[in-house]
Amino acid sequence: MTQAPSTSDGTAAVGAPPAADDKPGSGRPAPSVLAAVGTAPSWLRYALLAVGLGVALWLPNGLYPAVAVDILCWALFAVAIDLLLGFTGLLSFGHAAFWGTSAYATGMVAIEFGVPFPVAVLGGAVAAAVLAVPIGYLAVKRTGIYFAMVTLAFAQMMFAVANEWRGLTGGENGLQGIPRELAGLDLSDEYYFYYAALPIVLLAFLAAWRIVNSPFGRVLVGIRDNPARARALGYPVHRYKLTAFVLSAFLAGLGGGLFAIGHQFVSLDVLHWTTSGEGVIMVVLGGIGTLWGGVLGAALLVRLEDWLSFSGFDTIGLVTGTIFVLAVLLFRRGLWGTAADLARRYAARRRG
C-alpha cells in the first residue's frame, strides 16, 4: 500500500483535516475526536480497552443473552457503516444488501453442509464482499445523495430477488432451522452461543481499528476531506473508495451471518431498507467517524427497542426517531464523539 506523502514537518499531506472541522457543532466526523484518542495517555487507552472487554464478557449476565447477541451483531454492522461513512465520507442506505445477503448465504451453507458456524459466517461474509464489488464499482463513481440512492436501489433489488426466488430463500417464509454447529458443542442456549460468537466480533473490531489506523485509513480520511487534493497527489480515489466499500461490506456480512446463526432464522427483513436506516441511526447516535461510537449506539438502540417491546409499546419507531432527532440537535458529534471532545478540551485547559 502506498504511504501518504508527508510535508516538511513530518505530518501527512493527505488526511490532514481542515482546521475548520475543529469547530464545535460542525456535525462532520471530528478530527479532534481522533486526535484526542491518538494523544491520550497509554494508560487511559488500555484502561478503556479493559473496560470494554469487561463489559463484553459481562453482557449476557446482565441482559437477556439473546439481546446480548443482537447487540454484538448490530454493533458490528454499525462499525462497518461507520468505516464507510465516517472515514470515507460515503453514506450508504443499502448496506442491508450485504447484511442480508450474508445472512441468507450463511443460513444456506449451515443447512446444506452442516459446517461449524464460524465457517458458515465466513462464507456469508465472502458472499457479501463479492456482491459489493460490482455494486461498489458503479456506486463509488457517484457522491453525496446520488451515492446513497444508488446503494439503496441495489438493496431493494436484492430484496425483490430474495422475495421472488422462493425455491432458494423461502420467500416470505424465510430460512428456518439454521443449525449452530461447533465441534460437537451444545450451543442451543444463547448464553453459550454469545461467548462462541464473541471472538469473531472482537477480531472484526480489531480489523476495523487496524484499517482506520493504517496508512490506507489515513488516505481514506484525506479522500473524505478533500478528494480533489488526493487525486492531484496521485491517489486513485475510486479504487480506494471501492476497497473501503468492499471491506465495509465484508464486516457487515460478518454481522449479518452471526445474526442469522443467532436467531436460527432469516426473513426478508434483513434486506429491507429500514435495516440500513437503523444502522445509520446507530452510527449517528454514537458518533460519526469515531468507530466505537457505533458500538455504543447499537447497544443503546437494541436495548431500548427490547425494553419498549417487552413493555408492550407498539410505536417503537416514534421513540427511536425522537431520540435520533434529539441526538442530531444536541449532540452533533454523537455521544462518544461529544464525550471525547469534552475530554480533549478539559485536558487542554489543564495543560494551560
C-alpha positions, 0 to 999 in steps of 0.5 A: 500500500502506498504511504501518504506523502508527508510535508516538511514537518513530518505530518501527512499531506493527505488526511490532514483535516481542515482546521475548520472541522475543529469547530464545535457543532460542525456535525462532520466526523471530528478530527479532534475526536481522533486526535484526542484518542491518538494523544491520550495517555497509554494508560487511559487507552488500555484502561478503556480497552479493559473496560470494554472487554469487561463489559463484553464478557459481562453482557449476557449476565446482565441482559437477556443473552439473546439481546446480548447477541443482537447487540454484538451483531448490530454493533458490528454492522454499525462499525462497518457503516461507520468505516464507510461513512465516517472515514470515507465520507460515503453514506450508504442506505443499502448496506442491508444488501450485504447484511442480508445477503450474508445472512441468507448465504450463511443460513444456506451453507449451515443447512446444506453442509452442516459446517461449524458456524464460524465457517458458515459466517465466513462464507456469508461474509465472502458472499457479501464482499463479492456482491459489493464489488460490482455494486461498489464499482458503479456506486463509488463513481457517484457522491453525496445523495446520488451515492446513497440512492444508488446503494439503496436501489441495489438493496431493494433489488436484492430484496425483490430477488430474495422475495421472488426466488422462493425455491432458494430463500423461502420467500416470505417464509424465510430460512428456518432451522439454521443449525449452530454447529461447533465441534460437537458443542451444545450451543442451543442456549444463547448464553453459550452461543454469545461467548462462541460468537464473541471472538469473531466480533472482537477480531472484526473490531480489531480489523476495523481499528487496524484499517482506520489506523493504517496508512490506507485509513489515513488516505481514506480520511484525506479522500473524505476531506478533500478528494480533489487534493488526493487525486492531484497527489496521485491517489486513485480515489475510486479504487480506494473508495471501492476497497473501503466499500468492499471491506465495509461490506465484508464486516457487515456480512460478518454481522449479518451471518452471526445474526442469522446463526443467532436467531436460527432464522432469516426473513426478508427483513434483513434486506429491507431498507429500514435495516440500513436506516437503523444502522445509520441511526446507530452510527449517528447516535454514537458518533460519526467517524469515531468507530466505537461510537457505533458500538455504543449506539447499537447497544443503546438502540437494541436495548431500548427497542427490547425494553419498549417491546417487552413493555408492550409499546407498539410505536417503537419507531416514534421513540427511536426517531425522537431520540435520533432527532434529539441526538442530531440537535444536541449532540452533533458529534454523537455521544462518544464523539461529544464525550471525547471532545469534552475530554480533549478540551478539559485536558487542554485547559489543564495543560494551560 
